[in-house]
Amino acid sequence: MNLGYDLCEVRSGLSAEDLWHVDKYFGEQGVSEFVSDEQLDVLRFPEDGRFALCQEFADWERLQELGYLHF
């Protein structure tokens, strides 16, 4: 268990599933912030293709580092 990710999630009030649904909505509108990897059913950062989030887990630290989240 990565306590840093858990604390970040608690502070934000968001879960990985919340982010997933938000980005899926924006993706349907053609304005997703992430690149969809449909084979693995995950979203990746457009800058480098690294894993960003899936419905069950988010890389909270990297999302904040790259400015996708502001706490």
N, C-alpha and C positions, 0 to 999 in steps of 0.2 A: 504494500500500500504506500503510495506517495502522498505524505501528509500535505506537502505544498499544494498539490492539485486539489486535495479535498478542502483545504482552507480557502483557496481561491474560489472554488465553487460555492462554498457557504457564504463568503463575502458578497459574491455577485448575485446570489439568489437564482442563478441560472444552472441548469443541468446540461449535460452534453445533449440530451434529447431535445431540450428547448432550443439550443443553438442549431441542431440538426433540422428541426421543423422550420425555424426562421429562414435558414439558408435554402431549404428545399422550396419554400414559398418564393423567395427572391430568384432562385434558379428558374422557376416556372415563368417568372416575369422577364427573364433574360439578363438579370443583373447580379448573379452570384459572385461573391468575393472569392470563392474557392473553385478548384478544378475537381470535377467529379470523377472518381475512379469506380466506374460501375461494376467492374469485375469483382472488386473487393468490397463494394458498397461503403466506401469511405470518401471523405473530402480531403483534398490536398492543398497546400499553400501554392499559389501560382508562382511565387518567387523561385522556389527550388524543388517543388514536387514532393516535399516531405509531408508526412501524415499530419493533418490538422485535427480532424475529428471524425467520429462516426456516431451512430445513435447512442452507443453505450459509453463512450470515452472521448474526452477532448484533451489535447495538449495545451492545458490552461496556461502554463508558463510561457510557451512559445507564442500563443495567441496574444498574450499581454505584451511580450517582448516586441512583437512586430506591429503593435498598435491596433490590433483588431478588437481588443477589449480595453476598457479604461476603468480602473478601480481606484 
